[in-house]
Amino acid sequence: MRHLEIADIAKLLSDGSLSAESCRHFAEVCPVCGERLAEVEALMKRFRHWDAETVVREGPPAADLLDALLGAGEDLEAWTSLVQQEDAEFQTWGVAWVALERAQSLIAEDATRGQARNLALLAATIAAHLGASYNLDSIADLKALAHATAAAAGPSGAALDTLRQVAAAMAALDQGTGDPTVAEDVLSLLAQIFRKATE
């Protein structure tokens, strides 16, 4: 009997409770299947996405796709234009999430805040072009995180733009899933703005 492939595991998890339970049972008795299940669950956790098939399809190539997008243009305006050309290759949850991850990793350093802001706004643009198959409430959560990241990364002299990003983040959060983890992350990012203002 062959081991379950990662794609098989993703399909079983996405198919529903009975299939998911069967998959987890295989994983309990087979170390190879258990490792593969752990890989899929790690991708789902990293990308904060509920559908295993989507994560397995979009997650692994997302970093390379983002690099291709960034390499095809010189600035946020060019990247946004490429996304808005209805190129479905870049209009994925995975690409938006990797852009958001990179943005959040760059916030800490003053020298990279501008790049962090641009990547966060790129993530928001991609999220705005995701189809309804991604779940509109979850798209709103992604937008909230992206706009909050852009606000936290914004330069201290750009108060009006920062306020716009804060407003966009809160509006998206109100339209989202109501996940308390997302709300905590958004509020934590926005709190960075007030900390910067008092330094």
Secondary structure, DSSP 8 states (H G I E B T S, - for coil): -----HHHHHHHHHH-HHHHHHHHHHHHH-HHHHHHHHHHHHHHHHHT-S-HHHHHHHHHHHHHHHHHHHHH-SSHHHHHHHHHTT-TTT-SHHHHHHHHHHHHHHTTSGGGHHHHHHHHHHHHHHHHT--GGG-HHHHHHHHHHHHHHHHHHS-TT-HHHHHHHHHHHHHHHHHS---HHHHHHHHHHHHHHHHHHH-
